Amino acid sequence: MRPWRSRVGQPWMLVSALVISALTLLPLFCVVAEGFQGGMPLIAKLVFRPRVAELLYSTATLVVLTIPLCVVHGVAMAWLTERTTLPGRRLLSLLVVAPLAIPAFVHSYAWTSLVPSIHGLFPAVLISVIAYSPFIYLPASAALRRLDPVLEDVAQSLGDAPSRVFLRVVLPQLRIPIWGGSLLVGLHLLAEYGLYALIRFDTFTTAIFDQYQSSFSGPSANLLAGVLALGCLMMLTLESATRGAARYARLGAGSPRSPQLHSLPTGVSVLVLILCAGFTAASLGVPLVTLEKWLAAGGTAVWRSSELLICLGQTLLLGAAGALLTTIAAVPIAWISVRAPSRFQRWLEGSNYVASALPGIVIALALVSVTIRFARPLYQTVFTVLLAYMLMFLPRALVSLRAGLAQVPVELENIARSLGRTPAQAVWGVTIRFAAPGAAAGVALVFLAVVNELTATLLLSPSGTSTLATAFWAKTSEIDYAAAAPYALLMILLSLPLTGILYHQSKRVAGR
C-alpha cells in the first residue's frame, strides 16, 4: 500500500485541511482559555452558584422530557406511514416533515401570538417536540424502508405477535437512526435561543445571551458558555458510547419484495387520524393561521417597508457567500476523506463535527474574544460573520461533497494529468466538475441554514446589517407582531426547498 502522504496526492489539500480543522477547534480552545483566565477562585464563584444550578436543572429537564417524546412521536409516525395501511399515509409523511420549513423561533412566535400568557417548561417542551420531532422521523422512516422483511417473517412464523415482532426485531434495528436523531435534537435544544426567549423559559443559551448583553462578554458569559459546551461534548460522548457496536447491514439485496403492510382496525385508524390531525394543526395550522392573522392586520403597509427588501437582499447575499465559503472550505477535508482514508483522517474530520456541535452563541462569543484581542479590525465585520457560518455549518457541506467526490474515479485525474494538465487543473477541471451535484446540495443546505441563523448573526453582524431572522427578532422584541409577519413568511418560503431536499434525500437513500 502506498504511504498515506502519497495517497493524498495534493500537499496543498493536506495543508488546507489542517488549517481549516484548526479553525474549527478555535471556539473550543477559546472557551477553555477564557474559563481558566480568572483562576479557580473566580471559576468556583461564577459556576458554583444557585443561578447556574437553576439553569442546569431547567435545561436538563427540557432535554430529558423532549427527546423521549420526539422519539416516540417520530418512530410511531415512521411505522404508521411505512408499515401500515393507514389511509393517506403518503400525504401524512409530508405533513410530518413540513414543520422543518418553519424556524423554531417562528413556531414560538405563533404560539405566543395565539396564547400571550404561554410560558414555562411545558410550553417549551410542546413547541420543541413540534419543531424537532422530524429529526427522528426522517432517519427512522428511511431505516424502516431498508429493513429486510424476511427477519419479521421469521419472527411471525415462530408465533410472535405483531407488537412483539416490532419490539424484538424492528425496534433494535432502528437503534442507530434513533440515537443519531436524538443527538441532533439534543444539540438543537442546547443551542436554541429564540424559541425559549419568546416564551420566557430560561436555558443556558438565553442566560448567556442576556449576560453578554449586560456585561459585554464578561467572564460570567464565557464561563456559562464553557458549561454549555461541556454539556454538548458530554452529549456527543454519550451518544457515541451508547450507540453500540452491533452491525445492521446485510449482504446482497435482501428480499426483493416490499414488506407486508399491517392492517389497522377501522376504529384505530380513525383515532390515529384524529391524533395526527391534531398534531398537524399544532405544528402547521397554528403558525400559518397566526401569520395570516397578522398579515391581514398589517395590510399592505407591512409589505411596503423598504427595510424588508434590504433585509431580504442582505440575507440572500450572506447566505450565498456563507454557503460558497463553507463548501470551498469543505473541499480539502472531503478530498482526504475519499482519497486517503486513515485514522488521522477520521480524527481530522471528527474535529469538524465536534466544533459544529457547539451552539452558535458559544462560537460567536469565541470569535468576539479573538477579534477584540488579536484582530480588532475584524470585529463585527462581514468576514467574522461568514467565518462563524463556516464553523457552524461545515459538516452540512462536507457530507454532501464527500458523497459526490466518492463517485469520481481517481483514474480520471490521472488521465487528465497524462494529457498535460497540472495536478491543480486536474482536480478543479475534472474531479470537482464531476462532484458538482454533491457540492450544489451542500451549498443549498448551508444557504438555508444561514437564512434561519439568529444568535451568531445578532452578536457578530456589523452595524447596519440586518437579515430576515434578526429583523424578525427586532420586531417581535418590540411586540410588533404584524410587522414581523412578512419576515417570518419569507423565511418559511426560503426554507421550503431544504425540507424538500431532506425529504427526497431520505427517499433516495432508502432506495425509493
N, C-alpha and C positions, 0 to 999 in steps of 0.2 A: 504494500500500500504506500502511496506517495506521502511524504511529510505533510503535516497539516498546513504549513505556510504555502507550500506549492499548490495545494488543493484550493486555497483561497483564490489564487490566480492574479488578483489585483491588490498590490500592497496598499494602495490608497483606500481601498474598501475597508481593509482592516483598521487603518488609522482612523478613518471617519467613524467606523462603528465604535471604536474605543472612546473617541471624543464625545459622541452622542450619548453613549451609555454613562459616561462620567457626568454629563449634564443632567441626565435623568435622575441620578442619585444626589444631585446638589440639594434639593429640598430636604431630603432625609439628613444629610450632613449638617445643614443649617439648623434644623430643628434640634439636633443633638448639641451643636455648638452653642446655640442661644440658650438652651436649657441649662447647661453647665457653666455659663459665663458668670453668673452671680454667685456660684458656690453652693454647697449643700445647705447652708442655713437658709438662703433665700428660696431654694427649691422646696425645702420642708415647709417653709412658711406659706408659700403660694399654692403648693399642691395639696398638702395635708390640711385642708380647711373644710368647714361644713359646706361651702358653696360647691366645691369640686365633688364632694360626696353626693350632693343633690343632683348635679349634672350627670354623674356616673350612674346613679340609680335610674334617673329618667331615661337616659339614652339606652342603658342596658335593658330596661323594661320594654321600651319601644321595640328593640331588636328581638327580644325573646318572644314577644307577643306577635309581632308582624310576620316574621319568617315562617313559623309553622302554619299560620293562616294562609300565607301566599302559597306554600307547598300544597296544602290541602286543596285549595281552590284550583291551582294550576294543574295538578295531577288529575283531579276529578274531571276538569273540563277537557283535558287531553284524552282521558279514557272515554268520555262521553262522545267526543267528536270523532275519535279514531276507531273505537271498538264497539259501538252500539248502533242501533238503527234509529236513533233519535231523529225525529223529523227536523229538517233544516239545519243539520249539523255542519254543513259546509259554510253556510252563512254565519252560523254561530261561531265557527273558528275565526272568521274575520272580525266579528264583534269582540271576541276576547282579546285580540291583538290590538284593536283600534285605539285603546287608551294610551298606547305608547306615543301616538301622534300628538297628544296633549301634554305639554310640560307639567311636571309635578306641581309647580307653584301656581299654574293656571287652574289645576284641579282645586287647590286650596282657595284660590280667589273665587271660584264658582261657589264653593260651599259656604264661605264666609259671606258672600253676597246673598245666598239663599237663607242662611241662618246666622245673622250677625253675632249672636251670643255664643257660637260654637268655639270651644277652646278646650285644651287639656289633652290628656293621654288618649282616651278612646277615640275622639275625632281624628287624632294623629294616626292611630292605628288604622282606622277605617279608610282614610284618604291614602295612606301608604299602601294598603292592600290593593286598592283600586288602581293606583298608579304603577305598582311594581309587580303584581302577580303575573303579567305576561312574560316576565323574565323566567318564570318557572314553566309556564305553559309551552313556550316555543321549543326549548330543548326536550321536554318530556314528550310532546306530541311527535317530534321528529324521531325520537328513540322508539316510540311505540310503532311507528311505521316501518322501522328497520328490524324489529324483533322477528325471529324465526317462529312462525306459528306452530311448528312441529313440537316445540317444547310444551306449549299449552295443550296440544292434542294428547301428548303422552300423559300429562298430569290428569287430564279429564278421563282418559282411558283407565287410569288407576283408581277412579272413583272419586276424585276431588271435586267438590262443588265449585261453581264459577268464582265465588268470593275467595275460596281457599286457593284456587289457581292464581288469582290476582295477587294475593298476599305472599304466596310461596314462590311463584315463578316470575310473574311480570314485575312486581314492585322491586325485587332485588336487582333486576336488570336496569332499572331506572335510577340506580344509586348515583352514578356519575352525573347525569344531567340535573338531578335534584340537588346534589352537593354544589355543582357549579353554578346553577341558578340561584341557590340560597346565598352563596358567596357574593354574587353580583347584587342581589337585593340588599344584603347586609352592608356592603360598601356604599350603596346609594343612600341607605338610611343614615349612615355616619356622615356622609358628605353633604346631604341636602340642607339648604338654608331657607329658601323662600317659602317652601311648604309649611314649615314649622313656625317661622316668624309670623306669618299671616294669622295663624290660629293660636298664637301666643303660647306655644309649647316650647319650653327651654330644652335644648340639647347642647352638646359641646360646640357644634358649629355655630349656632346662634349666639352662644355666650362668647366665643372667640371673636365673632364679628362685632358684637357690642363692645367688647373690651378694646378691640383695635380702634374703633371709632372714638372711644373716650380717652385712651392713653396713647394713641398713635404707635402701635407696635411695641408696646411696653413689654416688660418681662412676663407679666401675667398672661397676656395673649399668647406669647410664644410658648410658655410652659403648658398652657391648655392645649395648644396645637401639638405639643410633644405627647401629651396624654392621648389625644385623639389619634395621632399617627401610630402610637403604640397599640391602640385598640385595633386599627386597621391591619397592622402586621400580625397581631395575635389571631385575627380572623383568618388571614391568609394561611398562617401556620396550622390552625385548627382544621381548616378545610383540607389541606394537604395531608395532615396526619390521619384524618378520619375517612379519607376517600377510599382507602383500602388498595390492596394490590391485585384484587381479582380482575380477570380479563373477561370481557363480554363479546369479544369478536368471534366470528365464525369463519370457517374455511369454506370456500365455494360460495355459491349464490344462495344457499339455503333453499327453503321451499319455494317453488315457482308460483304458488298461488297466494292470494291475499288472505289475511287472517279472517277467521269466522267472526261475523258481527253478532253481538248479543242482542236479542230482542227484549225490550223493556215492556212491562205491563202498561196498559193504557193509563192507569192511574198514576204510575210512577213517571211516565213520560210527561203527563200534564203537570205534575208537581215540579219536575225538573225544569220544564219550560217556563213555569211561573217564576221560579227562583232565578233562572237565567235572565228573564225579562227584568226582574228587579235589579239585578246586578248591572245589567246594561243601562237601565235608567239612571243608576247612581254613577256609573263610570262615564257614560256618554251623554245621557239625557240632561243631567244637571249642568255640565259645562256648556253644552250647546244652547239649552234654553236660557241660561243665565247670560250668555253672550248675546243672544238675540234680544233679550230684555234690555240690556244696557246699550246695545247698538240702536235699538228703537228709541230709547230715552235720549240718547245723544243726538240722534238725527244725522243729517248730512254735515253738520258743523264739525263733528269729530274727525271726518274724513278730509276736511279742507285744511287741516293744520299742516303747515309747511314742515313742522318737526317730524311728522310721520314719514314723509318722503325722505327726509335726511336720515332718519334712523334706519329705514329700510336700506338705503344706499350704503350706509356705513356697515350695517350688518352683513350685506352681501360682499362688500369689499374685505372685511375682516374674515368672513367665512371662507372666501376664495383664497385669500393669502395664507390663512392658517392651514387650510386643507392642503395647499400646494407645498408649503414649507414642511408640514408634518409628513407628507408622503415622500418627499425627497429625502428627508432625514431617515425614513424607514428603509430606504433602498440598501444601504450598506449592511444593515443588520439582517434584512431578509436575504440578501445575497449570500452572506456567510452561512446563514441557517440552511440554505438549499445546497450550496456548492461545497461547504466544508463543515458538515455537522460533527460536533465533538462535545466533550464535557465542558470545555471552556466556552464554546459557542452557546451551550444551553445556559451557562451562568450569565453570559453577556446578554442573551435575550431575556432571561428571567429578571434581570435588574430593571428592565424597562416596564415589565408588568408590576413589579413591586412599587416603583415610583408612581405609576398611573393609578395605583390603588389608594394613594393618599388623596384626601379631599382637596378640592380646588382652593379652599381658603388656606390650607397649610402650604401649598405650592405658592400661592400669592404672597403670603407672609414671608416665605423664604426669599422670594425674588425682591420684595421690598427691602429686606435687610441687606441683601447682597448689593443691590443697586445704590442704596443710600451710603453704604460704607466704602464700596470699592469702585462703583461706576455710576456716580451721581448723574452724569448727563443722560443716562439711560432710564432714570427713574420716571415712571409714569409716561412712557413713550409707547408708540405702537410696537416697536421691537420687543419690549418686555411683555406686552400682551400676547404677541404671537409666540414668544418663547414659552409662555405659560400654557398656551393651547397645545404646543408641541409636546411638552412634558405630560400633559394630562391625557392626550388622545393618540399618542404614538402607537399603542397596541392596535387600535382600530385600523390604522393604515397598514401596520405590519402584518396582520393576519391575512388581509386581502391580497397584499402584494406578494407575500410568501407563496400563497396558493397559485398566483399567476406565474411566478418565476419557476416553480416546481414543474410546470408543464412545458418549459422551454429546454430542449436538449442542449447540452454543452457543446455537442458536435457542431451546431450551427455557428457558434462563436469561433470554433477552430477553423471552419471553412472560411469565414469572413476574414480571419487573420491571414490565412494562406493566400487570400486574394489581395493582400496588401493593406488591409485595414490595421490601424493601431489597436492595441488592447482596449483603450477607452472608446474608440469608434465602434469596435465590435460589440462592446457592452451596450452602449447607448443606441446604436443603429440596428442591432439585431435583437438582443435579449430584452431590453426594456420595451422595444417596439412590440414584441410578441406578448409581453406581460402587461400591455396597456389596459386590457379589460379589468384585470385584477387591481391595477393601480387606480383606475377610474372608480371602481367600487369603494376603494379606500378613501379616495377624495370625497366621494358623496357622503360616506359615513362620518368623516371628520367634519365636513362642512355643516352638516345638520346638527352635530354635537355642539359646534361653535355657536350656531344660531340660538340654542337654548341655554348656553352657559351664562351664569349670573354672577357668582361670588367673585371669581378671579377678575372678571371684567369690571365689576364695581370697584375693586381695590386698586387695579393697575392701569385702567384706561386713562389717557391724558385728558386734560380739561377740554371740554367741547366735544368729546367723543361720546356718542350715545347709541347703543344698539337697541333692537326691539325689546330685548329682555330687560336691560337697565332702564329704558324709558317706561316700560310697563311697570317696573318696580317703583319708579319715582311717582307715577300716577296713583298706584294703589297705596303708597305711603301717605299720599295726600287725601286718601279716601275719595278720589275722583274715579270711581269705577267705570263711569260712562266713557271718559277719555281714555281709560286703559284698555277698553274692549277691542278697538281696532288693532292694537299691538298684539294682543293675545290671539286674535283671529289670524293675523299674518304669520305668527309663529306656528300655529297649527297647520296652516296651508303649506308652509315650508317644511314641516315635519312629516307630512303625509308620505313623501317619497321614501323616507327612512323606514317607515312602517311597512311599506310595500316591499322594500329591499329585504328586510328581515323576514317577512312572511314568505317570500318566494325563495329566499336562501334556505329556509328550513324545509321547504318542499323539495328543493333541488338536492340538498344533502341527503334527504331520505330516499332519493331515487324516484321522485314523482314529479 
